[in-house]
Amino acid sequence: MRRRVSVALTAALAAGIAAGCSATPHYVPQGTTYYVSAGGDDRADGTSADAAWRSLTRADQAELRPGDRLLLQGGARFAGTVTVGAGEAGDAERPVTVGSYGGGRATIATTHTPGVSVHNTAGVEIRDLKLTGPGALRTGEAGVNLYADTKESGTGRHVTVEDVDVSGFRVGVAVGATGTGAGFRDVAVRQADLHGNRDAGLLTYGPAFDPKKPAYAHEDIAVEEVQAHDNAGDPDATDRHTGSGIILGGVRDATVRDSSAHDNGARSARRAPAGPVGLWAYDSTRVRIEHNSAYRNHTGSKVDGGGFGLDSNVSHSTVQYNTSFHNDGSGYYVYSATGNGAHVDNTIRYNVSADDGRKLPGNGALTVYGSHVRDLSIYQNTVTMSRSPGGAGTVVLLRPDNSGITFRNNLLVSDGDPLVSADTALTTGRVLFQGNQYHAASGHWSVKWGADHYPDLDAWRSATGQERLEDRTAGTSADPCLTGGALPDVGKPADVRLLTPRCPQPGLDLRGRFGIDPGGADLFRHAVPTPPTVGAVQP
């Protein structure tokens, strides 16, 4: 029997045919299809539904070659693990398929192993399965575990995980590697429901990041139509974050699209040094996070619990067209743990945050903090924040030691809390506000800038040089007249339309003045005029 591969995730979370005569057609042999049925017989040959095997133990003895299929009877439940190991599969053009046949999904129920394990190989497609673990607090495994610990690079091309339901594991779907460049390429996770897991719904990870020699374990990762929800966290894990929705780490060229992370982190530890976040990236480059929603995510501690984040060592990445609401922490945050210069050239645009910071309003709804975040462009976002049950807060929070941060054409609305708070009086060389709209729906208009408090836009502008464009003033405090009222309650993603302004204010021509390509569409895929209206939603 092939050795089963079981890989713990603790370390990750701390932290064709040969060429011939082209005129001659080549015969490509068809792969073998193996069947497993609840009424099968392990003494059979397994190559038809009428001669199916009975157990995954027997199925795991088969050497799965390129083009082979291992199909489990839909609606039936099987105990054990499906393992595709080194020497099996390996051909991206003729992938091995692990899935179901007949009506419905087959269920793989495990105890202390992954549901499906792919180790040091690729060319595998996993689809139409339900994977159940023994319980989120009772296992250290992932439901689908893709893992590479080989020193050879470029061996892991093409893995698809599609139409799966994964619950009861430490992580729903994990993609990991021990070496840079030795992980997986062309990985797609689509139409997956990842819920009831402990540390995260989906996680990619690689070795520790070296800012002097940036390298990434995985490349070309696509996450689409994934629902990561009710991944509660571990109340006893005081050494790490637990309870996130989707985490991308150690990747180059990745997209997360049309996905949702909600109701995660409810049981994360009160004394953890870091908290969970709905959807975030770290140690990665060229990541695009777009058309997603993150809401009602929680933290047990006094940190994190946000919707979306670009964490340490992220570069050349974009967060756009997303919706965040009713999270414990920030709707959107950018953070760097160290001043190594690796957090650079990122963009946050056309996003909405509504009533985030429900537990930790002092952390802001849109937050830039940490050390040496550089060249961050934040434009065309809409952020509204009513008074939080957690107390006084701020719409935008800025911490020192960052530079090249620009805020342009953003719509910020508060319930009397500061519209912007900066720990120190930052110069315009470090952070620059131009063409934004700041409205206090009730209470007093205010900006906190270091030790000073400013009661109106003119006072802040005169004292700091913010909201100036050459020799002219910029920015406005006008009422946007939002469709849903002064501070609309966004309770579901569709409610974001309530944030459409009925009194639109013209923004700055980003392309003409700053050479910024603003994209051709807003949050709702409406065409963006020149100049655009302030905010994420064009009326």
C-alpha positions as CSV (number, residue, x, y, z in Angstrom):
1,M,0.0,0.0,0.0
2,R,1.2,3.5,-0.8
3,R,2.3,5.5,2.2
4,R,-0.3,8.1,3.2
5,V,1.0,11.6,3.6
6,S,-0.1,13.7,6.5
7,V,1.3,17.2,6.8
8,A,0.7,19.4,9.8
9,L,-0.1,23.1,9.3
10,T,1.3,24.6,12.4
11,A,4.5,26.0,10.9
12,A,2.5,27.7,8.1
13,L,0.2,29.4,10.5
14,A,3.0,30.8,12.8
15,A,4.0,32.9,10.9
16,G,2.3,15.4,-23.7
17,I,3.6,12.7,-25.6
18,A,7.2,12.8,-26.8
19,A,7.7,14.7,-30.1
20,G,7.6,12.7,-33.4
21,C,6.7,13.3,-37.0
22,S,4.2,16.1,-36.9
23,A,2.3,14.8,-39.8
24,T,1.6,11.5,-38.1
25,P,-1.4,11.4,-35.6
26,H,-0.5,10.1,-32.2
27,Y,-2.7,7.8,-30.3
28,V,-3.2,9.0,-26.7
29,P,-4.3,6.1,-24.5
30,Q,-7.4,6.7,-22.4
31,G,-7.0,6.5,-18.7
32,T,-8.6,4.0,-16.5
33,T,-11.7,4.8,-14.5
34,Y,-12.0,3.2,-11.0
35,Y,-15.2,3.1,-9.0
36,V,-15.9,2.8,-5.3
37,S,-19.4,2.0,-4.1
38,A,-21.0,1.3,-0.7
39,G,-22.2,-2.0,-2.1
40,G,-18.9,-2.8,-3.9
41,D,-16.4,-5.6,-3.3
42,D,-12.7,-5.0,-2.7
43,R,-11.9,-8.3,-4.5
44,A,-13.4,-6.8,-7.7
45,D,-11.2,-5.1,-10.4
46,G,-12.9,-1.7,-9.7
47,T,-13.1,-0.7,-13.3
48,S,-16.9,-0.4,-13.7
49,A,-19.8,0.6,-11.6
50,D,-20.9,-3.0,-11.5
51,A,-17.5,-4.2,-10.3
52,A,-16.7,-1.3,-7.9
53,W,-14.5,-1.5,-4.9
54,R,-16.0,-1.1,-1.5
55,S,-13.4,0.9,0.5
56,L,-11.0,3.8,0.1
57,T,-8.3,1.5,1.6
58,R,-8.6,-0.6,-1.5
59,A,-8.8,2.4,-3.8
60,D,-5.7,3.9,-2.3
61,Q,-3.7,0.9,-3.5
62,A,-4.3,1.9,-7.1
63,E,-1.5,3.8,-8.8
64,L,-3.3,6.7,-10.5
65,R,-1.7,7.5,-13.8
66,P,-2.3,10.5,-16.1
67,G,-5.9,10.4,-17.4
68,D,-7.1,8.0,-14.7
69,R,-10.3,8.7,-12.7
70,L,-11.3,7.6,-9.2
71,L,-15.0,8.0,-8.8
72,L,-17.0,7.5,-5.6
73,Q,-20.7,6.7,-5.5
74,G,-22.7,9.8,-5.2
75,G,-24.8,10.0,-2.0
76,A,-22.6,7.3,-0.3
77,R,-20.3,7.9,2.7
78,F,-16.7,6.5,2.8
79,A,-14.3,6.5,5.6
80,G,-10.6,7.2,5.0
81,T,-8.5,9.3,2.7
82,V,-7.7,9.5,-1.0
83,T,-4.0,10.1,-1.6
84,V,-2.3,11.1,-4.8
85,G,1.4,10.9,-4.2
86,A,4.8,11.4,-5.9
87,G,5.1,9.1,-9.0
88,E,1.3,9.4,-9.7
89,A,-0.6,11.9,-11.9
90,G,1.9,14.6,-12.9
91,D,0.5,15.5,-16.4
92,A,-1.4,18.8,-16.5
93,E,-2.8,18.0,-20.0
94,R,-4.2,14.6,-18.8
95,P,-5.1,15.2,-15.2
96,V,-6.2,12.5,-12.7
97,T,-9.7,13.1,-11.5
98,V,-11.1,12.4,-8.1
99,G,-14.8,12.8,-7.8
100,S,-18.3,11.3,-7.7
101,Y,-20.5,9.4,-10.1
102,G,-24.2,8.9,-10.1
103,G,-26.5,11.3,-8.3
104,G,-25.2,13.8,-5.8
105,R,-21.8,14.1,-4.0
106,A,-20.0,11.3,-2.3
107,T,-18.8,12.0,1.2
108,I,-15.3,11.2,2.5
109,A,-15.3,11.1,6.3
110,T,-11.9,11.2,8.0
111,T,-10.5,11.0,11.5
112,H,-6.9,12.3,11.6
113,T,-6.0,12.5,8.0
114,P,-6.9,14.8,5.1
115,G,-9.9,14.0,3.0
116,V,-7.9,14.2,-0.2
117,S,-4.1,14.6,-0.2
118,V,-1.9,15.6,-3.1
119,H,1.8,15.3,-2.3
120,N,4.7,16.2,-4.5
121,T,2.7,15.9,-7.7
122,A,0.1,17.8,-9.7
123,G,-2.1,17.3,-12.7
124,V,-5.0,16.5,-10.4
125,E,-8.7,17.6,-10.4
126,I,-10.8,17.1,-7.3
127,R,-14.5,17.8,-7.7
128,D,-18.0,17.0,-6.6
129,L,-17.2,15.8,-3.1
130,K,-18.2,16.4,0.4
131,L,-15.3,16.1,2.9
132,T,-16.0,15.9,6.6
133,G,-13.4,15.9,9.4
134,P,-13.8,14.7,13.0
135,G,-14.4,18.3,14.2
136,A,-12.5,21.5,13.9
137,L,-10.9,21.2,17.3
138,R,-10.0,17.5,17.0
139,T,-7.7,17.4,14.0
140,G,-4.6,19.1,12.7
141,E,-5.3,18.3,9.0
142,A,-6.8,20.1,6.0
143,G,-9.8,18.7,4.2
144,V,-8.0,19.0,0.9
145,N,-4.2,19.2,1.4
146,L,-1.9,20.1,-1.5
147,Y,1.7,19.9,-0.2
148,A,5.1,19.9,-1.7
149,D,8.4,19.3,0.2
150,T,10.5,18.3,-2.8
151,K,13.6,20.4,-3.7
152,E,12.7,20.2,-7.4
153,S,11.0,23.3,-8.8
154,G,8.3,23.4,-11.4
155,T,6.9,19.9,-10.7
156,G,3.5,21.0,-9.4
157,R,1.5,22.3,-12.4
158,H,-2.3,22.2,-12.5
159,V,-4.5,21.3,-9.6
160,T,-8.3,22.1,-9.6
161,V,-10.5,21.9,-6.6
162,E,-14.1,22.5,-7.6
163,D,-17.6,22.0,-6.3
164,V,-16.6,20.7,-2.9
165,D,-18.1,21.1,0.6
166,V,-15.4,20.9,3.3
167,S,-16.0,21.1,7.1
168,G,-14.7,19.8,10.4
169,F,-10.9,20.3,9.7
170,R,-8.2,22.6,10.8
171,V,-8.2,24.2,7.4
172,G,-10.7,23.5,4.6
173,V,-8.3,23.7,1.6
174,A,-4.6,24.1,2.2
175,V,-1.9,24.7,-0.5
176,G,1.6,24.5,1.1
177,A,5.3,24.1,0.3
178,T,8.6,24.0,2.2
179,G,10.7,25.6,-0.5
180,T,10.4,28.7,-2.7
181,G,9.5,27.9,-6.2
182,A,8.9,24.3,-5.3
183,G,5.2,24.6,-4.7
184,F,2.2,24.5,-7.1
185,R,1.4,26.4,-10.3
186,D,-1.9,26.8,-12.0
187,V,-4.1,26.1,-9.0
188,A,-7.9,26.8,-9.1
189,V,-10.3,26.6,-6.2
190,R,-13.8,27.2,-7.4
191,Q,-17.4,26.8,-6.2
192,A,-16.2,25.6,-2.8
193,D,-18.2,25.9,0.5
194,L,-15.6,25.9,3.3
195,H,-17.2,26.1,6.7
196,G,-17.0,24.9,10.2
197,N,-13.2,24.6,10.1
198,R,-10.8,25.9,12.8
199,D,-8.0,28.0,11.6
200,A,-9.2,29.0,8.1
201,G,-11.4,28.1,5.2
202,L,-8.6,28.4,2.6
203,L,-4.9,28.8,3.2
204,T,-1.9,29.0,0.9
205,Y,1.6,29.2,2.5
206,G,5.3,28.8,1.8
207,P,8.6,29.1,3.7
208,A,9.6,32.2,5.6
209,F,9.9,35.4,3.5
210,D,13.4,36.7,2.7
211,P,13.2,40.4,1.8
212,K,16.7,40.3,0.3
213,K,15.7,37.5,-2.1
214,P,12.0,37.7,-2.5
215,A,10.7,34.4,-3.8
216,Y,7.3,32.7,-3.7
217,A,6.3,29.0,-3.4
218,H,3.2,29.1,-5.6
219,E,2.2,30.8,-8.8
220,D,-1.0,31.4,-10.8
221,I,-3.6,30.8,-8.1
222,A,-7.3,31.4,-8.8
223,V,-9.9,31.4,-6.1
224,E,-13.4,31.9,-7.5
225,E,-16.9,31.6,-6.1
226,V,-15.6,30.3,-2.8
227,Q,-17.7,30.7,0.4
228,A,-15.6,30.7,3.5
229,H,-17.9,31.1,6.5
230,D,-18.3,30.0,10.1
231,N,-14.7,29.0,10.5
232,A,-14.8,29.8,14.2
233,G,-11.2,29.7,15.4
234,D,-9.6,28.1,18.4
235,P,-10.3,29.7,21.9
236,D,-7.1,28.0,23.3
237,A,-4.7,29.1,20.5
238,T,-2.9,32.0,22.3
239,D,0.2,31.7,20.0
240,R,-1.3,32.5,16.6
241,H,-4.4,33.8,14.7
242,T,-7.2,31.4,14.0
243,G,-10.6,31.7,12.4
244,S,-10.0,33.5,9.1
245,G,-11.9,33.0,5.9
246,I,-9.4,33.0,3.0
247,I,-5.6,33.6,3.4
248,L,-3.1,33.8,0.6
249,G,0.6,33.5,1.5
250,G,3.7,32.7,-0.5
251,V,2.0,33.3,-3.9
252,R,2.9,35.2,-7.1
253,D,0.1,36.1,-9.5
254,A,-3.1,35.2,-7.6
255,T,-6.8,36.3,-8.0
256,V,-9.6,36.0,-5.5
257,R,-12.9,36.8,-7.2
258,D,-16.6,36.6,-6.6
259,S,-16.1,35.0,-3.2
260,S,-17.3,35.6,0.3
261,A,-15.8,35.5,3.8
262,H,-18.4,35.9,6.6
263,D,-19.1,35.0,10.2
264,N,-15.6,33.7,10.8
265,G,-13.5,34.0,14.0
266,A,-16.3,33.9,16.6
267,R,-14.3,31.6,18.9
268,S,-10.8,32.9,18.3
269,A,-8.7,33.3,21.4
270,R,-9.1,36.3,23.6
271,R,-5.3,36.4,24.3
272,A,-4.0,35.7,20.8
273,P,-1.3,38.0,19.6
274,A,-3.1,38.4,16.2
275,G,-6.7,38.0,15.2
276,P,-8.5,36.5,12.2
277,V,-9.5,38.5,9.1
278,G,-12.1,37.6,6.4
279,L,-9.9,37.7,3.4
280,W,-6.2,38.7,3.4
281,A,-2.8,38.2,1.8
282,Y,0.8,38.2,3.2
283,D,4.3,37.4,1.8
284,S,2.8,37.6,-1.8
285,T,3.1,39.7,-4.9
286,R,0.7,40.6,-7.8
287,V,-2.4,39.6,-6.0
288,R,-5.8,40.8,-7.1
289,I,-8.7,40.7,-4.7
290,E,-11.9,41.8,-6.5
291,H,-15.7,41.5,-6.4
292,N,-15.8,39.8,-3.0
293,S,-17.7,40.4,0.2
294,A,-16.6,40.2,3.8
295,Y,-19.0,40.7,6.7
296,R,-19.7,39.8,10.3
297,N,-16.2,38.6,10.8
298,H,-15.0,38.6,14.4
299,T,-12.0,38.5,16.7
300,G,-11.8,37.3,20.3
301,S,-8.8,39.6,21.0
302,K,-8.3,43.4,20.7
303,V,-6.7,43.2,17.2
304,D,-7.8,42.4,13.7
305,G,-11.3,40.9,13.0
306,G,-11.5,42.9,9.8
307,G,-12.9,42.3,6.3
308,F,-9.9,42.6,3.9
309,G,-6.2,43.0,4.5
310,L,-2.8,43.4,2.8
311,D,-0.5,42.2,5.5
312,S,3.3,42.0,5.7
313,N,5.5,41.7,2.5
314,V,2.7,42.3,0.0
315,S,3.7,44.1,-3.2
316,H,2.2,45.2,-6.6
317,S,-1.3,44.1,-5.5
318,T,-4.8,45.5,-5.8
319,V,-7.9,45.3,-3.7
320,Q,-10.9,46.5,-5.7
321,Y,-14.7,46.2,-6.2
322,N,-15.2,44.6,-2.8
323,T,-17.9,45.1,-0.1
324,S,-17.2,45.0,3.7
325,F,-19.7,45.6,6.5
326,H,-20.4,44.8,10.2
327,N,-16.9,43.4,10.9
328,D,-15.4,43.6,14.4
329,G,-12.3,45.3,13.0
330,S,-11.3,47.4,10.0
331,G,-13.1,47.0,6.7
332,Y,-9.8,47.3,4.9
333,Y,-6.3,47.5,6.4
334,V,-2.7,47.6,5.2
335,Y,0.0,46.5,7.6
336,S,3.7,45.8,7.6
337,A,5.3,44.2,10.7
338,T,8.8,45.2,9.8
339,G,10.6,48.0,7.9
340,N,12.2,45.7,5.3
341,G,10.9,47.6,2.3
342,A,8.9,44.7,0.9
343,H,5.4,46.3,1.4
344,V,5.3,48.5,-1.7
345,D,3.2,49.6,-4.7
346,N,-0.3,48.5,-3.7
347,T,-3.7,49.9,-4.6
348,I,-7.1,49.9,-2.8
349,R,-9.9,51.3,-5.0
350,Y,-13.7,51.1,-5.7
351,N,-14.4,49.4,-2.4
352,V,-17.2,49.9,0.1
353,S,-17.0,49.7,3.9
354,A,-20.2,50.2,5.9
355,D,-20.3,50.1,9.7
356,D,-17.1,48.2,10.2
357,G,-15.2,48.5,13.5
358,R,-18.2,47.2,15.4
359,K,-16.1,45.8,18.2
360,L,-12.8,47.8,17.7
361,P,-13.8,51.2,16.3
362,G,-10.6,52.7,17.4
363,N,-8.8,50.7,14.8
364,G,-10.6,52.5,12.1
365,A,-12.6,51.4,9.1
366,L,-9.9,52.1,6.6
367,T,-6.5,51.7,8.2
368,V,-2.8,52.0,7.3
369,Y,-0.4,51.1,10.0
370,G,2.7,49.1,10.8
371,S,6.2,50.0,9.6
372,H,7.4,51.3,6.2
373,V,4.4,50.7,4.0
374,R,5.4,52.5,0.8
375,D,3.7,53.8,-2.3
376,L,0.1,52.9,-1.4
377,S,-2.6,54.4,-3.6
378,I,-6.1,54.6,-2.1
379,Y,-8.8,56.1,-4.3
380,Q,-12.5,55.9,-5.3
381,N,-13.7,54.2,-2.1
382,T,-16.8,54.8,0.0
383,V,-16.5,54.4,3.7
384,T,-19.4,55.0,6.1
385,M,-19.2,54.5,9.9
386,S,-22.0,55.0,12.4
387,R,-21.3,55.1,16.1
388,S,-20.1,51.7,17.1
389,P,-21.3,49.7,20.1
390,G,-17.6,49.4,20.9
391,G,-17.4,53.2,21.5
392,A,-15.8,56.1,19.7
393,G,-13.8,55.3,16.6
394,T,-12.5,56.8,13.4
395,V,-13.2,56.4,9.7
396,V,-9.5,56.5,8.5
397,L,-6.7,55.6,10.9
398,L,-3.1,56.4,10.0
399,R,0.0,55.3,11.9
400,P,3.5,56.8,11.4
401,D,6.6,55.3,9.7
402,N,4.9,55.0,6.3
403,S,5.4,57.0,3.2
404,G,4.1,57.7,-0.3
405,I,0.5,57.1,0.8
406,T,-2.2,58.9,-1.3
407,F,-5.9,59.2,-0.6
408,R,-7.9,60.6,-3.6
409,N,-11.6,60.7,-4.6
410,N,-12.7,58.8,-1.5
411,L,-16.1,59.4,0.2
412,L,-15.9,59.3,4.0
413,V,-19.0,59.6,6.2
414,S,-19.1,59.5,10.0
415,D,-21.5,59.7,12.8
416,G,-19.6,62.4,14.6
417,D,-16.4,60.4,15.2
418,P,-13.2,61.8,13.5
419,L,-13.2,61.3,9.7
420,V,-9.4,61.0,9.8
421,S,-7.1,60.2,12.8
422,A,-3.3,60.2,12.6
423,D,-1.1,59.3,15.5
424,T,1.4,62.0,14.5
425,A,1.2,65.1,12.3
426,L,2.2,63.4,9.1
427,T,3.7,65.5,6.3
428,T,2.3,65.5,2.8
429,G,5.4,63.6,1.7
430,R,4.3,60.7,3.9
431,V,0.5,60.9,3.3
432,L,-1.4,63.1,0.9
433,F,-5.1,63.7,0.8
434,Q,-6.5,65.3,-2.4
435,G,-10.1,65.5,-3.8
436,N,-11.8,63.5,-1.0
437,Q,-15.3,64.2,0.4
438,Y,-15.6,64.3,4.2
439,H,-19.1,64.4,5.7
440,A,-20.3,64.3,9.3
441,A,-23.9,62.9,9.1
442,S,-24.5,63.9,12.7
443,G,-22.4,65.5,15.5
444,H,-19.3,67.5,14.8
445,W,-17.0,67.4,11.8
446,S,-13.5,66.6,13.0
447,V,-10.0,65.5,12.0
448,K,-7.5,64.4,14.6
449,W,-3.9,65.1,13.3
450,G,-1.3,64.2,15.8
451,A,-2.0,66.3,19.0
452,D,-4.3,68.7,17.1
453,H,-8.0,68.5,16.4
454,Y,-9.5,70.4,13.5
455,P,-13.2,71.4,13.4
456,D,-13.6,71.8,9.7
457,L,-11.9,71.2,6.4
458,D,-10.6,74.7,6.0
459,A,-8.7,74.6,9.3
460,W,-7.1,71.2,8.6
461,R,-6.1,72.3,5.1
462,S,-4.6,75.6,6.2
463,A,-2.6,74.0,9.0
464,T,-1.3,70.9,7.3
465,G,-1.3,71.5,3.5
466,Q,-3.7,68.6,3.0
467,E,-6.5,68.9,0.4
468,R,-4.6,71.2,-1.9
469,L,-3.9,70.8,-5.6
470,E,-1.0,73.1,-6.6
471,D,-2.3,76.5,-5.7
472,R,-6.0,75.5,-5.4
473,T,-8.0,74.0,-2.6
474,A,-9.4,70.5,-3.1
475,G,-11.8,68.3,-1.2
476,T,-15.3,69.0,0.1
477,S,-17.4,68.4,3.2
478,A,-20.7,68.5,1.3
479,D,-23.5,66.0,2.1
480,P,-23.5,63.2,-0.5
481,C,-27.3,62.6,0.0
482,L,-26.9,58.8,0.1
483,T,-29.9,56.9,-1.4
484,G,-30.5,55.0,1.8
485,G,-30.3,58.0,4.2
486,A,-27.6,59.8,6.1
487,L,-25.9,56.5,7.2
488,P,-27.6,53.6,5.5
489,D,-27.6,50.2,7.3
490,V,-26.0,47.7,5.0
491,G,-27.1,44.3,6.2
492,K,-26.4,42.2,3.1
493,P,-24.2,42.7,0.0
494,A,-27.1,43.9,-2.1
495,D,-27.7,46.7,0.3
496,V,-24.6,48.5,-0.9
497,R,-26.7,50.2,-3.5
498,L,-28.0,52.3,-0.6
499,L,-24.7,54.1,-0.7
500,T,-25.2,55.6,-4.1
501,P,-24.9,59.4,-3.8
502,R,-27.9,61.6,-4.9
503,C,-25.7,64.7,-4.6
504,P,-22.6,63.5,-6.4
505,Q,-19.4,65.6,-6.2
506,P,-16.9,65.6,-9.0
507,G,-13.5,64.1,-8.2
508,L,-10.1,64.7,-9.6
509,D,-9.0,63.5,-13.0
510,L,-6.7,60.8,-11.8
511,R,-5.3,59.9,-15.2
512,G,-4.9,63.4,-16.5
513,R,-3.3,64.8,-13.3
514,F,-1.4,61.9,-11.8
515,G,-1.0,59.3,-14.5
516,I,-3.2,56.8,-12.6
517,D,-5.3,54.4,-14.6
518,P,-8.6,54.5,-12.7
519,G,-10.1,51.6,-14.5
520,G,-13.2,51.8,-16.7
521,A,-15.9,50.7,-14.2
522,D,-17.1,51.3,-10.7
523,L,-18.2,48.9,-8.0
524,F,-21.4,48.0,-10.0
525,R,-19.5,47.9,-13.3
526,H,-21.0,51.2,-14.3
527,A,-18.8,53.3,-16.7
528,V,-16.6,55.8,-14.9
529,P,-16.7,59.3,-16.5
530,T,-13.8,61.7,-16.6
531,P,-13.5,63.1,-14.1
532,P,-15.2,60.5,-11.9
533,T,-17.7,61.2,-9.1
534,V,-16.1,60.8,-5.6
535,G,-16.6,57.4,-4.1
536,A,-16.9,53.8,-5.2
537,V,-20.4,54.1,-6.7
538,Q,-21.0,56.3,-9.8
539,P,-24.6,57.6,-9.8
